[in-house]
Amino acid sequence: MAMTAGGGGGGAMGDINVTPMIDILLVLLIIFMVIVPVTPKGLDALVPQPPKNPQQTQPNDRTIVVQVLGKGGQNLTYKINETDVNKRDLLAKLTEIYANRAEKVMFVKGDDDVNFAAIADVIDVAHSASVDHIGIMTPKIMAGQ
């Protein structure tokens, strides 16, 4: 019985079969893709909520709405909750209102003819008065129009 020097024939081989490993890898990849939650991307919107008990509403906790009124950007007038305010006094009034408030939320409402630049100026003034959340109020769209 002589042995061949080349090692030859039908003996066991030392190669690893990678096909089952790739299958397991692909299954794990699919599982992790399904498990990872998909987070929605978008803007946070704050909607004013009615008070839970209207009798306990305090005047200090009222929602602040700044209105910009005028025709085509000419002779603009400003109101804070139906109180007339000059534009130069707007920062001082808002700073005074929000000095002792925990929730610093404000809404801006403009006439249809007012340019958005005037609304943006009010938003800048509100940011200067350290208002955290500013919403823009739009008119309701009528169903029959």
ZADO-1210 file (C-alpha; in nm, 4 decimals, padded with zeros to 6 digits):
<atoms>
<atom x="00.0000" y="00.0000" z="00.0000" code="MET" pos="1"/>
<atom x="00.1638" y="00.3043" z="-00.1184" code="ALA" pos="2"/>
<atom x="00.0430" y="00.6584" z="-00.0428" code="MET" pos="3"/>
<atom x="00.0417" y="00.9188" z="-00.3062" code="THR" pos="4"/>
<atom x="00.2425" y="01.2294" z="-00.2469" code="ALA" pos="5"/>
<atom x="-00.0301" y="01.4669" z="-00.3754" code="GLY" pos="6"/>
<atom x="-00.2900" y="01.3848" z="-00.1059" code="GLY" pos="7"/>
<atom x="-00.5366" y="01.3083" z="-00.3847" code="GLY" pos="8"/>
<atom x="-00.8743" y="01.1603" z="-00.4138" code="GLY" pos="9"/>
<atom x="-01.1904" y="01.1571" z="-00.2109" code="GLY" pos="10"/>
<atom x="-01.0783" y="01.2741" z="00.1329" code="GLY" pos="11"/>
<atom x="-01.2421" y="01.5428" z="00.3498" code="ALA" pos="12"/>
<atom x="-01.1881" y="01.9048" z="00.2507" code="MET" pos="13"/>
<atom x="-01.1326" y="02.1959" z="00.4908" code="GLY" pos="14"/>
<atom x="-01.3372" y="02.4625" z="00.3023" code="ASP" pos="15"/>
<atom x="-01.6258" y="02.6383" z="00.4797" code="ILE" pos="16"/>
<atom x="-01.9637" y="02.6381" z="00.3123" code="ASN" pos="17"/>
<atom x="-02.0689" y="03.0089" z="00.3236" code="VAL" pos="18"/>
<atom x="-02.4120" y="02.9726" z="00.1602" code="THR" pos="19"/>
<atom x="-02.6022" y="02.9034" z="00.4867" code="PRO" pos="20"/>
<atom x="-02.4172" y="03.1922" z="00.6548" code="MET" pos="21"/>
<atom x="-02.5281" y="03.4333" z="00.3812" code="ILE" pos="22"/>
<atom x="-02.8870" y="03.3103" z="00.4149" code="ASP" pos="23"/>
<atom x="-02.8811" y="03.3739" z="00.7900" code="ILE" pos="24"/>
<atom x="-02.7273" y="03.7183" z="00.7323" code="LEU" pos="25"/>
<atom x="-03.0020" y="03.8169" z="00.4868" code="LEU" pos="26"/>
<atom x="-03.2776" y="03.6969" z="00.7220" code="VAL" pos="27"/>
<atom x="-03.1270" y="03.8966" z="01.0095" code="LEU" pos="28"/>
<atom x="-03.0987" y="04.2028" z="00.7857" code="LEU" pos="29"/>
<atom x="-03.4684" y="04.1809" z="00.6944" code="ILE" pos="30"/>
<atom x="-03.5664" y="04.1335" z="01.0614" code="ILE" pos="31"/>
<atom x="-03.3714" y="04.4415" z="01.1727" code="PHE" pos="32"/>
<atom x="-03.5156" y="04.6490" z="00.8891" code="MET" pos="33"/>
<atom x="-03.8677" y="04.5598" z="01.0013" code="VAL" pos="34"/>
<atom x="-03.7979" y="04.6158" z="01.3715" code="ILE" pos="35"/>
<atom x="-03.6489" y="04.9633" z="01.3336" code="VAL" pos="36"/>
<atom x="-03.9360" y="05.2114" z="01.3767" code="PRO" pos="37"/>
<atom x="-03.9931" y="05.4564" z="01.0986" code="VAL" pos="38"/>
<atom x="-04.0075" y="05.8058" z="01.2449" code="THR" pos="39"/>
<atom x="-04.2317" y="06.0529" z="01.0626" code="PRO" pos="40"/>
<atom x="-04.0670" y="06.3694" z="00.9466" code="LYS" pos="41"/>
<atom x="-04.2598" y="06.6942" z="00.9442" code="GLY" pos="42"/>
<atom x="-04.3521" y="07.0081" z="01.1302" code="LEU" pos="43"/>
<atom x="-04.4947" y="07.0137" z="01.4799" code="ASP" pos="44"/>
<atom x="-04.8241" y="07.1964" z="01.4889" code="ALA" pos="45"/>
<atom x="-04.9786" y="07.3421" z="01.7999" code="LEU" pos="46"/>
<atom x="-05.3531" y="07.3866" z="01.7989" code="VAL" pos="47"/>
<atom x="-05.5166" y="07.5930" z="02.0720" code="PRO" pos="48"/>
<atom x="-05.7214" y="07.3701" z="02.3003" code="GLN" pos="49"/>
<atom x="-06.0337" y="07.4879" z="02.4816" code="PRO" pos="50"/>
<atom x="-06.0040" y="07.5014" z="02.8612" code="PRO" pos="51"/>
<atom x="-06.1231" y="07.1944" z="03.0483" code="LYS" pos="52"/>
<atom x="-06.3203" y="07.4062" z="03.2946" code="ASN" pos="53"/>
<atom x="-06.4197" y="07.7503" z="03.1543" code="PRO" pos="54"/>
<atom x="-06.5069" y="07.8850" z="03.5015" code="GLN" pos="55"/>
<atom x="-06.1460" y="07.8467" z="03.6189" code="GLN" pos="56"/>
<atom x="-05.9927" y="08.0385" z="03.3297" code="THR" pos="57"/>
<atom x="-05.7713" y="08.3148" z="03.4591" code="GLN" pos="58"/>
<atom x="-05.7056" y="08.6259" z="03.2513" code="PRO" pos="59"/>
<atom x="-05.3288" y="08.5648" z="03.2792" code="ASN" pos="60"/>
<atom x="-05.3650" y="08.2231" z="03.1136" code="ASP" pos="61"/>
<atom x="-05.5506" y="08.3431" z="02.8067" code="ARG" pos="62"/>
<atom x="-05.4173" y="08.2576" z="02.4657" code="THR" pos="63"/>
<atom x="-05.2298" y="08.5521" z="02.3183" code="ILE" pos="64"/>
<atom x="-05.3241" y="08.6415" z="01.9618" code="VAL" pos="65"/>
<atom x="-05.1429" y="08.9227" z="01.7841" code="VAL" pos="66"/>
<atom x="-05.3418" y="09.0592" z="01.4921" code="GLN" pos="67"/>
<atom x="-05.1907" y="09.2507" z="01.2023" code="VAL" pos="68"/>
<atom x="-05.4589" y="09.4576" z="01.0325" code="LEU" pos="69"/>
<atom x="-05.4272" y="09.6753" z="00.7248" code="GLY" pos="70"/>
<atom x="-05.4817" y="09.7053" z="00.3536" code="LYS" pos="71"/>
<atom x="-05.1966" y="09.5912" z="00.1295" code="GLY" pos="72"/>
<atom x="-04.9285" y="09.6652" z="00.3861" code="GLY" pos="73"/>
<atom x="-05.0311" y="10.0315" z="00.4181" code="GLN" pos="74"/>
<atom x="-05.1134" y="10.1817" z="00.7617" code="ASN" pos="75"/>
<atom x="-05.0772" y="09.8578" z="00.9554" code="LEU" pos="76"/>
<atom x="-05.2336" y="09.8373" z="01.2990" code="THR" pos="77"/>
<atom x="-05.1478" y="09.5783" z="01.5621" code="TYR" pos="78"/>
<atom x="-05.3666" y="09.4276" z="01.8317" code="LYS" pos="79"/>
<atom x="-05.2880" y="09.1968" z="02.1211" code="ILE" pos="80"/>
<atom x="-05.6142" y="09.0228" z="02.2146" code="ASN" pos="81"/>
<atom x="-05.8295" y="09.3124" z="02.0884" code="GLU" pos="82"/>
<atom x="-05.6090" y="09.5770" z="02.2544" code="THR" pos="83"/>
<atom x="-05.4511" y="09.8247" z="02.0130" code="ASP" pos="84"/>
<atom x="-05.0704" y="09.8416" z="02.0303" code="VAL" pos="85"/>
<atom x="-04.8156" y="10.0481" z="01.8358" code="ASN" pos="86"/>
<atom x="-04.5503" y="09.8485" z="01.6539" code="LYS" pos="87"/>
<atom x="-04.2705" y="10.0109" z="01.8536" code="ARG" pos="88"/>
<atom x="-04.4433" y="09.9084" z="02.1818" code="ASP" pos="89"/>
<atom x="-04.5066" y="09.5510" z="02.0676" code="LEU" pos="90"/>
<atom x="-04.1791" y="09.4110" z="02.2063" code="LEU" pos="91"/>
<atom x="-04.2268" y="09.5723" z="02.5460" code="ALA" pos="92"/>
<atom x="-04.5878" y="09.4513" z="02.5755" code="LYS" pos="93"/>
<atom x="-04.5021" y="09.0937" z="02.4737" code="LEU" pos="94"/>
<atom x="-04.2056" y="09.0855" z="02.7105" code="THR" pos="95"/>
<atom x="-04.4316" y="09.2043" z="02.9925" code="GLU" pos="96"/>
<atom x="-04.7008" y="08.9462" z="02.9095" code="ILE" pos="97"/>
<atom x="-04.4622" y="08.6511" z="02.8879" code="TYR" pos="98"/>
<atom x="-04.2422" y="08.7453" z="03.1841" code="ALA" pos="99"/>
<atom x="-04.4348" y="08.5270" z="03.4314" code="ASN" pos="100"/>
<atom x="-04.5808" y="08.2624" z="03.2014" code="ARG" pos="101"/>
<atom x="-04.4711" y="07.9024" z="03.2035" code="ALA" pos="102"/>
<atom x="-04.6144" y="07.8258" z="02.8574" code="GLU" pos="103"/>
<atom x="-04.4879" y="08.0762" z="02.6068" code="LYS" pos="104"/>
<atom x="-04.7261" y="08.0164" z="02.3177" code="VAL" pos="105"/>
<atom x="-04.8523" y="08.2880" z="02.0849" code="MET" pos="106"/>
<atom x="-05.0590" y="08.3012" z="01.7672" code="PHE" pos="107"/>
<atom x="-05.0312" y="08.5548" z="01.4854" code="VAL" pos="108"/>
<atom x="-05.3304" y="08.6434" z="01.2691" code="LYS" pos="109"/>
<atom x="-05.3150" y="08.8717" z="00.9673" code="GLY" pos="110"/>
<atom x="-05.5652" y="09.0238" z="00.7285" code="ASP" pos="111"/>
<atom x="-05.5930" y="08.8799" z="00.3807" code="ASP" pos="112"/>
<atom x="-05.4312" y="09.1885" z="00.2257" code="ASP" pos="113"/>
<atom x="-05.1326" y="09.2064" z="00.4626" code="VAL" pos="114"/>
<atom x="-04.7963" y="09.1057" z="00.3188" code="ASN" pos="115"/>
<atom x="-04.6238" y="08.8152" z="00.4897" code="PHE" pos="116"/>
<atom x="-04.3267" y="09.0408" z="00.5646" code="ALA" pos="117"/>
<atom x="-04.5388" y="09.2170" z="00.8279" code="ALA" pos="118"/>
<atom x="-04.6294" y="08.8800" z="00.9830" code="ILE" pos="119"/>
<atom x="-04.2614" y="08.7797" z="00.9786" code="ALA" pos="120"/>
<atom x="-04.1730" y="09.1041" z="01.1615" code="ASP" pos="121"/>
<atom x="-04.4225" y="09.0169" z="01.4370" code="VAL" pos="122"/>
<atom x="-04.2726" y="08.6667" z="01.4612" code="ILE" pos="123"/>
<atom x="-03.9240" y="08.8183" z="01.4957" code="ASP" pos="124"/>
<atom x="-04.0477" y="09.0523" z="01.7698" code="VAL" pos="125"/>
<atom x="-04.2071" y="08.7545" z="01.9497" code="ALA" pos="126"/>
<atom x="-03.8810" y="08.5594" z="01.9338" code="HIS" pos="127"/>
<atom x="-03.7062" y="08.8636" z="02.0816" code="SER" pos="128"/>
<atom x="-03.9638" y="08.8579" z="02.3644" code="ALA" pos="129"/>
<atom x="-03.8613" y="08.4948" z="02.4336" code="SER" pos="130"/>
<atom x="-04.1810" y="08.3332" z="02.3029" code="VAL" pos="131"/>
<atom x="-04.1085" y="07.9635" z="02.2477" code="ASP" pos="132"/>
<atom x="-04.3922" y="07.8519" z="02.0201" code="HIS" pos="133"/>
<atom x="-04.5543" y="08.0743" z="01.7583" code="ILE" pos="134"/>
<atom x="-04.8478" y="07.9641" z="01.5457" code="GLY" pos="135"/>
<atom x="-04.9999" y="08.1345" z="01.2439" code="ILE" pos="136"/>
<atom x="-05.3792" y="08.1486" z="01.2326" code="MET" pos="137"/>
<atom x="-05.5457" y="08.1199" z="00.8942" code="THR" pos="138"/>
<atom x="-05.9097" y="08.1864" z="00.8040" code="PRO" pos="139"/>
<atom x="-06.1435" y="07.8897" z="00.7850" code="LYS" pos="140"/>
<atom x="-06.2164" y="07.7731" z="00.4329" code="ILE" pos="141"/>
<atom x="-06.5876" y="07.7663" z="00.3608" code="MET" pos="142"/>
<atom x="-06.7175" y="07.4349" z="00.2245" code="ALA" pos="143"/>
<atom x="-06.9363" y="07.5832" z="-00.0507" code="GLY" pos="144"/>
<atom x="-06.6758" y="07.8071" z="-00.2112" code="GLN" pos="145"/>
</atoms>
